[in-house]
Amino acid sequence: MSYANKLRCKECGRSYPLEPMHVCEFCFGPLEVFYDYEAIKDVISHERIASGPPTMWRYADLLPCDPKRVVDIGTGFTPLIRAGNLARKLGLKHLYIKNDCQNPTWSFKDRVVSVATSVAKEFEFDTLACASTGNLANSVSAHAARAGLKAIVFIPANLEQGKVIGSAIYSPTLVAVDGSYDDVNRLCSELGDRYPWAFVNINIRPYYAEGSKTLAYEVCEQLGWRTPDRCVVPLASGSLFTKIYKGFKEFAWLGLVDWRATRMNGAQALGCSPIVEAWDKGTLDVRPQKPDTIAKSLAIGNPADGYNALKVMKETGGGATAVTDPEVIDGMKLLAETEGIFAETAGGVVISGLRRMVESGEIDPDEVVVAFITGAGLKTREVVAPELDPALSITPSLAAFEEALLEREGALPAGRNG
C-alpha cells in the first residue's frame, strides 16, 4: 500500500482525492501529494530503509505508489562522490558530487518517471506522454517500453541529437515541434485536455514530482544520516530544487535526521535565467524569458515552480546565480578533468555556478556542500567537442609520436634512462 492519502493545493491548502489532476479548481494553484506521516513514522527506520533494494524504491514508504506494482528499471542510489580534486581547485574542504549520470537513461529524470509510470499504471492509462527538453523524453520512452505502454513524446525540433536518439531507440511516437520548450508545453497542455493520456509532467505532475525527493533521501543516507550544509542544484522548472528540500524536511519530520536548514542554491544559464533574475531583483514574480542558451535541458523560459523555488531560497538563506555559455563549457571540462565525470550542459551550469558562489564568498570553505549533477555528457557532446584538444595524428613510429608530442607539449617526458 501507499501512505499517500490526498492531493493538496500548495497555495490555498484545499484537499483533493488521489486522481490524475494537477491544478486546484478553486485558486488554480499547483497540487502536491500529501501523506499519512504519522503512519509512516510508525514503520520507517534506518534499518528498514537499509534493508530495501539498492534503488530509489528503498524509500517506497515516502512515494505515492503501491510498492508491489512499481515500474522500475534500476533507478537511484547513485554515487555520492567526495570530490577532493575539485574541492581543492575551488577552495572548499567538504565537497560532494551527487552523480545522477549513472541512472539507466543517464539522467535524474528516471526518478520522476519511475513514479509517474507506476501511478499511470494504477490509474489504468495505456499511453505515457510528456513535453520534454530531452532527458524526460528518453526516460518516458524507456519506462513505457518496460511497462508495456504506448509512448508519445514531444520535444523542441532543435534538440541535441544524442537526446533524440536516446528516445527514438525505444520506438515511441517522437514529435519534434518547431518552437521552444514552452511552446511544446503549451501544446501538450491542450493535448492533455483532449486525449486520455498520462502526461507525466501535466496531469500526473503531482505524483511525478515526488520522485525527485529520493535524491535528498539518498544524500542523507550516504552522508551517514545527516543533511548537508548547502546544496547547489540546476534550475529549470524549479521542481527538482523544491522537492530536494522537501525530502530533507520529511526525513527530519520523521526523525531520520536531525533538522538543520540546508541552504539551497540554484544555478541557471544566463540565456534562460528567469528564476535568477527574480532573485536578483528581490521579487517572487518570475517574468518569462525567451531561451537562448546551449544548456537546453534547463531552457524553460516560464518555470512552473519558479515561485516556490524562490520561496525555498529565501527560507533557507540560499540563493541563485547564472553563468554564461562559455562558463557552462568550462564547468563541464573542469568536472571531467578533476573528478572523471562527463556531465551534460546542466552539470556545467552547476559547477560554474558553484565556482561563482565560492569566489563571491557566498559559500564558506568549511561547509559540507553537495553539487547535483543530473545528466550525462554524451547527450550533449556537440556543445563541448569544438573546445577539446584534437588527437595527435601520427604514423605508427616512435619518431612520429615524439615529434607530435614535442610539438604539442613543448617537451618530451623523461625516458627510462633519464
Order of alpha helices (4+ residues) and beta strands (2+ residues): beta-beta-beta-alpha-alpha-beta-alpha-beta-alpha-beta-alpha-beta-alpha-beta-alpha-beta-alpha-alpha-beta-alpha-beta-alpha-alpha-beta-alpha-alpha-beta-alpha-alpha
